[in-house]
Every structure is written in structure tokens, then in C-alpha cells.
Amino acid sequence: MSSPATTGRGAGAEPAGDRAPARRDATVVVTGVTSDSHTWNLVFLQLLLEELGFGVVNLGPCAPEELVVAECLARRPALLVVSSVNGHGYRDGMRLISRLRRQPGLSAVPAVIGGKLGIAGVRSAEQLGALVTAGYDAVFDDGAEGIASFRRLLDALPQRALA
């Protein structure tokens, strides 16, 4: 995931800095798209999220859309993170978010997508905007500032102080 090409609700909080990670009262579901067999991106995201205090359910690569929807229904995550490395994230991501948003009870689950969304690299501003229009809360296209932007989005999610 990388620099936010387009953001919706939730982005804008400052990063946590040096403070200890807070325990989160929430789970984040991490998944690849149906056509993407890469795993390193998903493991990296899981480790980052766990370091920040989130519980993570990693659905792995090539996750069927039915599985993503079922897990989101079962877990009601604070965030769904969709990551792609193979360059088909735009096409597969559009199909996934459409299916997720059609499901009763999942229309408001925060969802973000990022990585290599097109085989030629960065998608056009119109295509990135189309992902937000389709239902993603933020889109992180391939670029250098993605982790900082992603962390700002994460810092805006629910948390509680360590006991």
C-alpha cells in the first residue's frame, strides 16, 4: 500500500509517533484479491497492524469474494484491507467492493485497497476515484508515502488506552 491517491472518510489523524501502541477493541481483516497469489504484502500488513495493537484476520492470497464477505459478516471488522501486488487490484477490487456493499449489514464497514492496482503501475485519478465511488474509504496506489498515510488512517480507528 502506498500514497493515498484518493481518500474518503477516516483519514487525517496524525501518526502515533513514539507512544506505546494502544489495545484496539477491533479486528482488521486483511486479504488479497482473487487473482493475486502474493503473500509477502499480506504478511507485512498483518505485522504492521499487530504492532499497532490490532487483532488481525489474514485471509491470505487468492481469497474468494464469498470468503471475504462471510468473514466480514461474522467479524464486523473495524477495517477491511485489500492488497494487490499482481496489477489486477483495480478490476478485482471493484468486483469485491461491489459485492461487499450489496450485502445487508456491510454497507458501512470501512474498507481500503492498495498496492499495484494496474499492470502498468499507477492508475488514473478517474480510476482511483471510481474505487472510492464504488465503496472504498481510501485508495493507496503504488508509491513512496503509503505506509505513513495508511498509519494515519489506522490512528483514526477505535482504540482504548492500555490498562
Contact map, one row per residue, 1 for C-alpha under 8 A:
1110000000000000000000000000000000000000000000000000000000000000000000000000000000100000000000000000000000000000111100000000000000000000000111100110010000000000000
1111000000000000000000000000000000000000000000000000000000000000000000000000000000000000000000000000000000000000011000000000000000000000000111111110110000000000000
1111100000000000000000000000000000000000000000000000000000000000000000000000000000000000000000000000000000000000000000000000000000000000000111111110110000000000000
0111111000000000000000000000000000000000000000000000000000000000000000000000000000000000000000000000000000000000000000000000000000000000011110001100110000000000000
0011111000000000000000000000000000000000000000000000000000000000000000000000000000000000000000000000000000000000000000000000100100000000001110000000000000000000000
0001111100000000000000000000000000000000000000000000000000000000000000000000000000000000000000000000000000000000000000000000100110010000011100000000000000000000000
0001111110100000000000000000000000000000000000000000000000000000000000000000000000000000000000000000000000000000000000000000000000010000111000000000000000000000000
0000011111100000000000000000000000000000000000000000000000000000000000000000000000000000000000000000000000000000000000000000000000010001110000000000000000000000000
0000001111100000000000000000000000000000000000000000000000000000000000000000000000000000000000000000000000000000000000000000000000000000110000000000000000000000000
0000000111110000000000000000000000000000000000000000000000000000000000000000000000000000000000000000000000000000000000000000000000000000100000000000000010011000000
0000001111111000000000000000000000000000000000000000000000000000000000000000000000000000000000000000000000000000000000000000000000000000010000000000100111010000000
0000000001111100000000000000000000000000000000000000000000000000000000000000000000000000000000000000000000000000000000000000000000000000000000000000000110010000000
0000000000111110000000000000000000000000000000000000000000000000000000000000000000000000000000000000000000000000000000000000000000000000000000000000000110110000000
0000000000011111000000000000000000000000000000000000000000000000000000000000000000000000000000000000000000000000000000000000000000000000000000000000000100100000000
0000000000001111100000000000000000000000000000000000000000000000000000000000000000000000000000000000000000000000000000000000000000000000000000000001001100100000000
0000000000000111111010000000000000000000000000000000000000000000000000000000000000000000000000000000000000000000000000000000000000000000000000000000000000100000000
0000000000000011111000000000000000000000000000000000000000000000000000000000000000000000000000000000000000000000000000000000000000000000000000000000000000000000000
0000000000000001111100000000000000000000000000000000000000000000000000000000000000000000000000000000000000000000000000000000000000000000000000000000000000000000000
0000000000000001111110000000000000000000000000000000000000000000000000000000000000000000000000000000000000000000000000000000000000000000000000000000000000000000000
0000000000000000011111000000000000000000000000000000000000000000000000000000000000000000000000000000000000000000000000000000000000000000000000000000000000000000000
0000000000000001001111100000000000000000000000000011100000000000000000000000000000000000000000000000000000000000000000000000000000000000000000000000000000000000000
0000000000000000000111110000000000000000000000000001100000000000000000000000000000000000000000000000000000000000000000000000000000000000000000000000000000000011110
0000000000000000000011111000000000000000000000000000110000000000000000000000000000000000000000000000000000000000000000000000000000000000000000000000000000000011110
0000000000000000000001111110000000000000000000000000111000000000000000000000000000000000000000000000000000000000000000000000000000000000000000000000000000000111000
0000000000000000000000111110000000000000000000000000010000000000000000000000000000000000000000000000000000000000000000000000000000000000000000000000000000000111000
0000000000000000000000011111000000000000000000000000011000000000000000000000110000000000000000000000000000000000000000000000000000000000000000000000000000000110000
0000000000000000000000011111100000000000000000000000011110000000000000000011111000000000000000000000000000000000000000000000000000000000000000000000000000000000000
0000000000000000000000000111110000000000000000001000011110000000000000000000111110000000000000000000000000000000000000000000000000000000000000000000000000000000000
0000000000000000000000000011111000000000000000000000000111100000000000110000101110000000000000000000000000000000000000000000000000000000000000000000000000000000000
0000000000000000000000000001111100000000010011000000000111110000000000000000000111100000000000000000000000000000000000000000000000000000000000000000000000000000000
0000000000000000000000000000111110000000010000000000000001111010000100000000000111100000000000000000000000000000000000000000000000000000000000000000000000000000000
0000000000000000000000000000011111011100010000000000000000111110000000000000000001110000000000000000000000000000000000000000000000000000000000000000000000000000000
0000000000000000000000000000001111110000000000000000000000001111000000000000000001110000100110010000000000000000000000000000000000000000000000000000000000000000000
0000000000000000000000000000000111110000000000000000000000001111100000000000000000000000000100000000000000000000000000000000000000000000000000000000000000000000000
0000000000000000000000000000000011111000000000000000000000000100000000000000000000000101000100000000000000000000000000000000000000000000000000000000000000000000000
0000000000000000000000000000000111111100000000000000000000001100000000000000000000011101000000000000000000000000000000000000000000000000000000000000000000000000000
0000000000000000000000000000000100111110000000000000000000001100000000000000000000000100000000000000000000000000000000000000000000000000000000000000000000000000000
0000000000000000000000000000000100011111110000000000000000001000000000000000000000011100000000000000000000000000000000000000000000000000000000000000000000000000000
0000000000000000000000000000000000001111111000000000000000011000000000000000000000000000000000000000000000000000000000000000000000000000000000000000000000000000000
0000000000000000000000000000000000000111111100000000000000000000000000000000000000000000000000000000000000000000000000000000000000000000000000000000000000000000000
0000000000000000000000000000000000000111111110000000000000000000000000000000000000111000000000000000000000000000000000000000000000000000000000000000000000000000000
0000000000000000000000000000011100000111111111000000000001011000000000000000000000100000000000000000000000000000000000000000000000000000000000000000000000000000000
0000000000000000000000000000000000000011111111100000000001000000000000000000000000000000000000000000000000000000000000000000000000000000000000000000000000000000000
0000000000000000000000000000000000000001111111110000000000000000000000000000000000000000000000000000000000000000000000000000000000000000000000000000000000000000000
0000000000000000000000000000010000000000111111111000000000000000000000000000000000000000000000000000000000000000000000000000000000000000000000000000000000000000000
0000000000000000000000000000010000000000011111111100000101000000000000000000000000000000000000000000000000000000000000000000000000000000000000000000000000000000000
0000000000000000000000000000000000000000001111111110000000000000000000000000000000000000000000000000000000000000000000000000000000000000000000000000000000000000000
0000000000000000000000000000000000000000000111111111000000000000000000000000000000000000000000000000000000000000000000000000000000000000000000000000000000000000000
0000000000000000000000000001000000000000000011111111111100000000000000000000000000000000000000000000000000000000000000000000000000000000000000000000000000000000000
0000000000000000000000000000000000000000000001111111111100000000000000000000000000000000000000000000000000000000000000000000000000000000000000000000000000000000000
0000000000000000000010000000000000000000000000111111110000000000000000000000000000000000000000000000000000000000000000000000000000000000000000000000000000000000000
0000000000000000000011000000000000000000000000011111110000000000000000000000000000000000000000000000000000000000000000000000000000000000000000000000000000000000000
0000000000000000000011110000000000000000000000001111111000000000000000000000000000000000000000000000000000000000000000000000000000000000000000000000000000000000000
0000000000000000000000111111000000000000000000001111111100000000000000000000000000000000000000000000000000000000000000000000000000000000000000000000000000000000000
0000000000000000000000010111000000000000000000001100111110000000000000000000000000000000000000000000000000000000000000000000000000000000000000000000000000000000000
0000000000000000000000000011110000000000000001001100011111000000000000000000000000000000000000000000000000000000000000000000000000000000000000000000000000000000000
0000000000000000000000000011110000000000000000000000001111100000000000000000000000000000000000000000000000000000000000000000000000000000000000000000000000000000000
0000000000000000000000000000111000000000011001000000000111110000000000000000000000000000000000000000000000000000000000000000000000000000000000000000000000000000000
0000000000000000000000000000111100000000000000000000000011111010000100000000000000000000000000000000000000000000000000000000000000000000000000000000000000000000000
0000000000000000000000000000011100000010010000000000000001111110000000000000000000000000000000000000000000000000000000000000000000000000000000000000000000000000000
0000000000000000000000000000001111011110010000000000000000111110000000000000000000000000000000000000000000000000000000000000000000000000000000000000000000000000000
0000000000000000000000000000000111111000000000000000000000011111000000000000000000000000000000000000000000000000000000000000000000000000000000000000000000000000000
0000000000000000000000000000001111000000000000000000000000111111101100000000000000000000000000000000000000000000000000000000000000000000000000000000000000000000000
0000000000000000000000000000000011000000000000000000000000000111111100000000000000000000000000000000000000000000000000000000000000000000000000000000000000000000000
0000000000000000000000000000000001000000000000000000000000000011111110000000000000000000000000010010000000000000000000000000000000000000000000000000000000000000000
0000000000000000000000000000000000000000000000000000000000000001111111000000000000000000000000000000000000000000000000000000000000000000000000000000000000000000000
0000000000000000000000000000000000000000000000000000000000000011111111100000000000000000000000000000000000000000000000000000000000000000000000000000000000000000000
0000000000000000000000000000001000000000000000000000000000100011111111110000000000000000000000000000000000000000000000000000000000000000000000000000000000000000000
0000000000000000000000000000000000000000000000000000000000000000111111111000000000000000000000000011001000000000000000000000000000000000000000000000000000000000000
0000000000000000000000000000000000000000000000000000000000000000011111111100000000000000000000000000000000000000000000000000000000000000000000000000000000000000000
0000000000000000000000000000100000000000000000000000000000000000001111111111000000000000000000000000000000000000000000000000000000000000000000000000000000000000000
0000000000000000000000000000100000000000000000000000000000000000000111111111100100000000000000000000000001000000000000000000000000000000000000000000000000000000000
0000000000000000000000000000000000000000000000000000000000000000000011111111000000000000000000000000000011000000000000000000000000000000000000000000000000000000000
0000000000000000000000000000000000000000000000000000000000000000000001111111000000000000000000000000000000000000000000000000000000000000000000000000000000000000000
0000000000000000000000000010000000000000000000000000000000000000000000111111100000000000000000000000000000000000000000000000000000000000000000000000000000000000000
0000000000000000000000000010000000000000000000000000000000000000000000111111110000000000000000000000000001001000000000000000000000000000000000000000000000000000000
0000000000000000000000000111100000000000000000000000000000000000000000010011111100000000000000000000000000001000000000000000000000000000000000000000000000000000000
0000000000000000000000000111000000000000000000000000000000000000000000000001111100000000000000000000000000001100000000000000000000000000000000000000000000001100000
0000000000000000000000000011100000000000000000000000000000000000000000000000111110000000000000000000000000001111000000000000000000000000000000000000000000000000000
0000000000000000000000000001111000000000000000000000000000000000000000010000111111000000000000000000000000001111000000000000000000000000000000000000000000000000000
0000000000000000000000000001111000000000000000000000000000000000000000000000001111100000000000000000000000000011100000000000000000000000000000000000000000000000000
0000000000000000000000000000011110000000000000000000000000000000000000000000000111110000000010000000000000000011110000000000000000000000000000000000000000000000000
1000000000000000000000000000011110000000110000000000000000000000000000000000000011111000100000000000000000000000111000000000000000000000000000000000000000000000000
0000000000000000000000000000000110010100100000000000000000000000000000000000000001111111100000000000000000000000111110000000000000000000000000000000000000000000000
0000000000000000000000000000000000010100100000000000000000000000000000000000000000111111100000000000000000000000001110000000000000000000000000000000000000000000000
0000000000000000000000000000000000111100000000000000000000000000000000000000000000011111100000000000000000000000000111100000000000000000000000000000000000000000000
0000000000000000000000000000000000000000000000000000000000000000000000000000000000011111110000000000000000000000000111111000000000000000000000000000000000000000000
0000000000000000000000000000000000110000000000000000000000000000000000000000000000011111111100000000000000000000000111100000000000000000000000000000000000000000000
0000000000000000000000000000000010000000000000000000000000000000000000000000000000111111111110000000000000000000111111000000000000000000000000000000000000000000000
0000000000000000000000000000000000000000000000000000000000000000000000000000000000000011111111000000000000000000000011000000001000100000000000000000000000000000000
0000000000000000000000000000000000000000000000000000000000000000000000000000000000000001111111100000000000000000000000000000000000000000000000000000000000000000000
0000000000000000000000000000000011100000000000000000000000000000000000000000000000000001111111110000000000000000000000000000000000000000000000000000000000000000000
0000000000000000000000000000000010000000000000000000000000000000000000000000000001000000111111111000000000000000100000000000000000100000000000000000000000000000000
0000000000000000000000000000000000000000000000000000000000000000000000000000000000000000011111111100000000000000000000000000000000100100000000000000000000000000000
0000000000000000000000000000000000000000000000000000000000000000000000000000000000000000001111111110000000000000000000000000000000000000000000000000000000000000000
0000000000000000000000000000000010000000000000000000000000000000100000000000000000000000000111111111000000000000000000000000000000000000000000000000000000000000000
0000000000000000000000000000000000000000000000000000000000000000000000000000000000000000000011111111100000000000000000000000000000000111000000000000000000000000000
0000000000000000000000000000000000000000000000000000000000000000000000000000000000000000000001111111110000000000000000000000000000000110000000000000000000000000000
0000000000000000000000000000000000000000000000000000000000000000100010000000000000000000000000111111111000000000000000000000000000000000000000000000000000000000000
0000000000000000000000000000000000000000000000000000000000000000000010000000000000000000000000011111111001100000000000000000000000000000000000000000000000000000000
0000000000000000000000000000000000000000000000000000000000000000000000000000000000000000000000001111111101110000000000000000000000000010000000000000000000000000000
0000000000000000000000000000000000000000000000000000000000000000000000000000000000000000000000000111111101100000000000000000000000000000000000000000000000000000000
0000000000000000000000000000000000000000000000000000000000000000000010000000000000000000000000000011111111100000000000000000000000000000000000000000000000000000000
0000000000000000000000000000000000000000000000000000000000000000000000000000000000000000000000000000111111100000000000000000000000000000000000000000000000000000000
0000000000000000000000000000000000000000000000000000000000000000000000001000000000000000000000000000001111110000000000000000000000000000000000000000000000000000000
0000000000000000000000000000000000000000000000000000000000000000000000011001000000000000000000000001111111111000000000000000000000000000000000000000000000000000000
0000000000000000000000000000000000000000000000000000000000000000000000000000000000000000000000000001111111111000000000000000000000000000000000000000000000000000000
0000000000000000000000000000000000000000000000000000000000000000000000000000000000000000000000000000100011111100000000000000000000000000000000000000000000000000000
0000000000000000000000000000000000000000000000000000000000000000000000000001111100000000000000000000000001111110000000000000000000000000000000000000000000000000000
0000000000000000000000000000000000000000000000000000000000000000000000000000011100000000000000000000000000011111000000000000000000000001100000000000000000000000000
0000000000000000000000000000000000000000000000000000000000000000000000000000001111000000000000000000000000001111100000000000000000000011110000000000000000000000000
0000000000000000000000000000000000000000000000000000000000000000000000000000001111000000000000000000000000000111110000000000000000000001111100000000000000000000000
1000000000000000000000000000000000000000000000000000000000000000000000000000000011110000100010000000000000000011111000000000000000000001011100000000000000000000000
1100000000000000000000000000000000000000000000000000000000000000000000000000000001110000100000000000000000000001111110000000000000000000001111000000000000000000000
1100000000000000000000000000000000000000000000000000000000000000000000000000000000111000100000000000000000000000111110000000000000000000000111000000000000000000000
1000000000000000000000000000000000000000000000000000000000000000000000000000000000011111100000000000000000000000011111101100000000000000000011000000000000000000000
0000000000000000000000000000000000000000000000000000000000000000000000000000000000011111110000000000000000000000011111101110000000000000000011000000000000000000000
0000000000000000000000000000000000000000000000000000000000000000000000000000000000000111110000000000000000000000000111111110000000000000000000000000000000000000000
0000000000000000000000000000000000000000000000000000000000000000000000000000000000000111000000000000000000000000000111111000000000000000000000000000000000000000000
0000000000000000000000000000000000000000000000000000000000000000000000000000000000000010000000000000000000000000000001111110000000000000000000000000000000000000000
0000000000000000000000000000000000000000000000000000000000000000000000000000000000000010000000000000000000000000000111111110000000000000000001000000000000000000000
0000000000000000000000000000000000000000000000000000000000000000000000000000000000000000000000000000000000000000000111011111000000000000000011000000000000000000000
0000000000000000000000000000000000000000000000000000000000000000000000000000000000000000000000000000000000000000000011011111101100000000000010000000000000000000000
0000000000000000000000000000000000000000000000000000000000000000000000000000000000000000000000000000000000000000000000000111111100000000000000000000000000000000000
0000110000000000000000000000000000000000000000000000000000000000000000000000000000000000000000000000000000000000000000000011111110000000000000000000000000000000000
0000000000000000000000000000000000000000000000000000000000000000000000000000000000000000000000000000000000000000000000000001111111000000000000000000000000000000000
0000000000000000000000000000000000000000000000000000000000000000000000000000000000000000010000000000000000000000000000000011111111100000000000000000000000000000000
0000110000000000000000000000000000000000000000000000000000000000000000000000000000000000000000000000000000000000000000000011111111110000001010000000000000000000000
0000010000000000000000000000000000000000000000000000000000000000000000000000000000000000000000000000000000000000000000000000111111111000000000000000000000000000000
0000000000000000000000000000000000000000000000000000000000000000000000000000000000000000000000000000000000000000000000000000011111111100000000000000000000000000000
0000000000000000000000000000000000000000000000000000000000000000000000000000000000000000010011000000000000000000000000000000001111111111001000000000000000000000000
0000011100000000000000000000000000000000000000000000000000000000000000000000000000000000000000000000000000000000000000000000000111111111111000000000000000000000000
0000000000000000000000000000000000000000000000000000000000000000000000000000000000000000000000000000000000000000000000000000000011111111000000000000000000000000000
0000000000000000000000000000000000000000000000000000000000000000000000000000000000000000000001001100000000000000000000000000000001111111000000000000000000000000000
0000000000000000000000000000000000000000000000000000000000000000000000000000000000000000000000001100100000000010000000000000000000111111100000000000000000000000000
0000000100000000000000000000000000000000000000000000000000000000000000000000000000000000000000001000000000000111100000000000000000111111111000000000000000000000000
0000001111000000000000000000000000000000000000000000000000000000000000000000000000000000000000000000000000000111000000000000000000010011111000000000000000000000000
0001011110100000000000000000000000000000000000000000000000000000000000000000000000000000000000000000000000000011100000000000000000010001111100000000000000000000000
0001111000000000000000000000000000000000000000000000000000000000000000000000000000000000000000000000000000000001110000000000000100110001111110000000000000000000000
1111110000000000000000000000000000000000000000000000000000000000000000000000000000000000000000000000000000000001111000000000000000000000011111000100010000000000000
1111100000000000000000000000000000000000000000000000000000000000000000000000000000000000000000000000000000000000011110000110000100000000001111100100000000000000000
1110000000000000000000000000000000000000000000000000000000000000000000000000000000000000000000000000000000000000011110001100000000000000000111110100000000000000000
1110000000000000000000000000000000000000000000000000000000000000000000000000000000000000000000000000000000000000000000000000000000000000000011111100000000000000000
0110000000000000000000000000000000000000000000000000000000000000000000000000000000000000000000000000000000000000000000000000000000000000000001111100000000000000000
0111000000000000000000000000000000000000000000000000000000000000000000000000000000000000000000000000000000000000000000000000000000000000000000111111100000000000000
1111000000000000000000000000000000000000000000000000000000000000000000000000000000000000000000000000000000000000000000000000000000000000000111111111110000000000000
1110000000000000000000000000000000000000000000000000000000000000000000000000000000000000000000000000000000000000000000000000000000000000000000001111111000000000000
0000000000000010000000000000000000000000000000000000000000000000000000000000000000000000000000000000000000000000000000000000000000000000000000001111111100000000000
0111000000100000000000000000000000000000000000000000000000000000000000000000000000000000000000000000000000000000000000000000000000000000000000001111111110000000000
1111000000000000000000000000000000000000000000000000000000000000000000000000000000000000000000000000000000000000000000000000000000000000000100000111111111000000000
0000000000000010000000000000000000000000000000000000000000000000000000000000000000000000000000000000000000000000000000000000000000000000000000000011111111100000000
0000000000111110000000000000000000000000000000000000000000000000000000000000000000000000000000000000000000000000000000000000000000000000000000000001111111110000000
0000000001111000000000000000000000000000000000000000000000000000000000000000000000000000000000000000000000000000000000000000000000000000000000000000111111111000000
0000000000100000000000000000000000000000000000000000000000000000000000000000000000000000000000000000000000000000000000000000000000000000000000000000011111111000000
0000000000001111000000000000000000000000000000000000000000000000000000000000000000000000000000000000000000000000000000000000000000000000000000000000001111111000000
0000000001111000000000000000000000000000000000000000000000000000000000000000000000000000000000000000000000000000000000000000000000000000000000000000000111111100000
0000000001000000000000000000000000000000000000000000000000000000000000000000010000000000000000000000000000000000000000000000000000000000000000000000000011111110000
0000000000000000000000011100000000000000000000000000000000000000000000000000010000000000000000000000000000000000000000000000000000000000000000000000000000011111000
0000000000000000000001111100000000000000000000000000000000000000000000000000000000000000000000000000000000000000000000000000000000000000000000000000000000001111100
0000000000000000000001111000000000000000000000000000000000000000000000000000000000000000000000000000000000000000000000000000000000000000000000000000000000000111110
0000000000000000000001100000000000000000000000000000000000000000000000000000000000000000000000000000000000000000000000000000000000000000000000000000000000000011111
0000000000000000000001100000000000000000000000000000000000000000000000000000000000000000000000000000000000000000000000000000000000000000000000000000000000000001111
0000000000000000000000000000000000000000000000000000000000000000000000000000000000000000000000000000000000000000000000000000000000000000000000000000000000000000111
